[in-house]
Amino acid sequence: MSLALINAAPNPSVWVEWTGFAAAFCTTTAFVPQLVRVLRLRSAREISLKTFLLFSVGVFLWLLYGIDTGSKPVIASNVVTLGLSLSILYYKLKFDRSAKKEMKL
């Protein structure tokens, strides 16, 4: 194989990283409609507080993992996802009395 063909081949790590960014974009932006709905209705009654708390902890752990491994897609997506999920949690507590009662348990 000639050296020109080797250099012309796409770098697999670049492709993998861009695939990671594409996946991160899809999974992260999936929370935007939920946040918009909560804000529009001024209610998050149908959202499970326990589920979103657990989810937020998991996202935070993924963020730590991404920082430790230096994975840019993991870091970027989890910073944004954590912000979105914490926003939803904030509005859940702000708008819903039942959530406030749940937090006191």
Beta strands, then each sheet from edge to edge (+ up, - down):
end
